[in-house]
Amino acid sequence: MAEFDPRLYGARWAEQYDEFHAGMMDDDGAVATLSELADGGPLLEFGVGTGRLAVPLAEKGHDVVGVDVSEEMLAQLTKKTDAVTTVVGDMTTVRIEREFAVAYIAFNSIFVLNTQQDQVDLFRNAAAHLRPGGRFVLETAVGATAKPGDTSRFKVFKVEADRLTVTAGVVDPVTQLYTGTWVVLEPNGTKFYPIGGRHVTHGEMDLMAQLAGLELEHRWSDWQRGEFTGNSTMHISVYRK
Ligand SMILES: C[S@@+](CC[C@H](N)C(=O)[O-])C[C@H]1O[C@@H](n2cnc3c(N)ncnc32)[C@H](O)[C@@H]1O
């Protein structure tokens, strides 16, 4: 299965991203918890996008640096504020000559990376940017592993009088690569918003963290710090250096 080009995401999504994702995630809960974990120290976001979390964190007075591979996504962020320091770069290799209290990656963005090695490199890069005792926080859906013979995914997301929004994709059970697209069908045409990358489970993340010299401190089912159970659909994992 073809690997996903990371720059395609921003090129297709940037203009619609905020409207499309409004209200989908607990932004206020994320900002409150990240703010508390940073305890007044600087924060670094990988895959910052249009600044869904970085902008309100900066508006609360935090020193926030946001890295993204997409200039289109960062252009949307900088329209809102100049309080976030933005860096165009790849989250697996970017180097910012500072130490942070918290590095974080939100909204499943670890899944945009195509290989296990890239994901390990992200953990290592996050650890390299943390001061001793600093934290790496991930907000992630519980990784969708493909069952044998059941590799396709399809969901009707929203039905409106003149618009149907669906999401469709396939997971490769060998590589854990997901190749998908959101499709918006309207009377005057159809638009495609591709997504893709490698799904990874929380257990595999714990091993990646160990390789990077990080230790699991918390795993919650949401930003309200609910218990993570077999029924949880997402997790907030906090690793400590
Ligand atoms: C799902 S969006 C999340 C945006 C934002 N963090 C949020 O929570 O709304 C994923 C972001 O990761 C960026 N991205 C994809 N691959 C990347 C890479 N290798 N390095 C840095 N950013 C990347 C995309 O351009 C996009 O802005």
The ligand as an SDF file (V2000), in Angstrom:
LIG
                    3D

 27 29  0  0  0  0  0  0  0  0999 V2000
   -4.5540   15.8890   12.3860 C   0  0  0  0  0  0  0  0  0  0  0  0
   -3.6460   17.3700   12.0780 S   0  0  0  0  0  0  0  0  0  0  0  0
   -3.5840   17.9930   13.7400 C   0  0  0  0  0  0  0  0  0  0  0  0
   -3.4880   19.4840   13.8380 C   0  0  0  0  0  0  0  0  0  0  0  0
   -3.5390   20.0570   15.2550 C   0  0  0  0  0  0  0  0  0  0  0  0
   -2.4610   19.5560   16.0850 N   0  0  0  0  0  0  0  0  0  0  0  0
   -4.8520   19.7660   15.9520 C   0  0  0  0  0  0  0  0  0  0  0  0
   -4.8380   19.0840   16.9730 O   0  0  0  0  0  0  0  0  0  0  0  0
   -5.8980   20.2420   15.4790 O   0  0  0  0  0  0  0  0  0  0  0  0
   -1.9920   16.7180   11.7970 C   0  0  0  0  0  0  0  0  0  0  0  0
   -0.9580   17.7740   11.4810 C   0  0  0  0  0  0  0  0  0  0  0  0
    0.3360   17.1310   11.3850 O   0  0  0  0  0  0  0  0  0  0  0  0
    1.0500   17.7310   10.3020 C   0  0  0  0  0  0  0  0  0  0  0  0
    2.1070   16.7820    9.8670 N   0  0  0  0  0  0  0  0  0  0  0  0
    1.9820   15.6640    9.1170 C   0  0  0  0  0  0  0  0  0  0  0  0
    3.1780   15.0370    8.9970 N   0  0  0  0  0  0  0  0  0  0  0  0
    4.0740   15.7830    9.6710 C   0  0  0  0  0  0  0  0  0  0  0  0
    5.4730   15.6590    9.9220 C   0  0  0  0  0  0  0  0  0  0  0  0
    6.1750   14.6220    9.4590 N   0  0  0  0  0  0  0  0  0  0  0  0
    6.0850   16.6090   10.6780 N   0  0  0  0  0  0  0  0  0  0  0  0
    5.3680   17.6750   11.1610 C   0  0  0  0  0  0  0  0  0  0  0  0
    4.0500   17.8360   10.9540 N   0  0  0  0  0  0  0  0  0  0  0  0
    3.4020   16.9030   10.2320 C   0  0  0  0  0  0  0  0  0  0  0  0
   -0.0170   18.0180    9.2700 C   0  0  0  0  0  0  0  0  0  0  0  0
    0.4140   18.9820    8.3150 O   0  0  0  0  0  0  0  0  0  0  0  0
   -1.1660   18.5080   10.1630 C   0  0  0  0  0  0  0  0  0  0  0  0
   -1.1050   19.8930   10.3660 O   0  0  0  0  0  0  0  0  0  0  0  0
  1  2  1  0
  2  3  1  0
  2 10  1  0
  3  4  1  0
  4  5  1  0
  5  6  1  0
  5  7  1  0
  7  8  2  0
  7  9  1  0
 10 11  1  0
 11 12  1  0
 11 26  1  0
 12 13  1  0
 13 14  1  0
 13 24  1  0
 14 15  1  0
 14 23  1  0
 15 16  2  0
 16 17  1  0
 17 18  1  0
 17 23  2  0
 18 19  1  0
 18 20  2  0
 20 21  1  0
 21 22  2  0
 22 23  1  0
 24 25  1  0
 24 26  1  0
 26 27  1  0
M  CHG  2   2   1   9  -1
M  END
$$$$
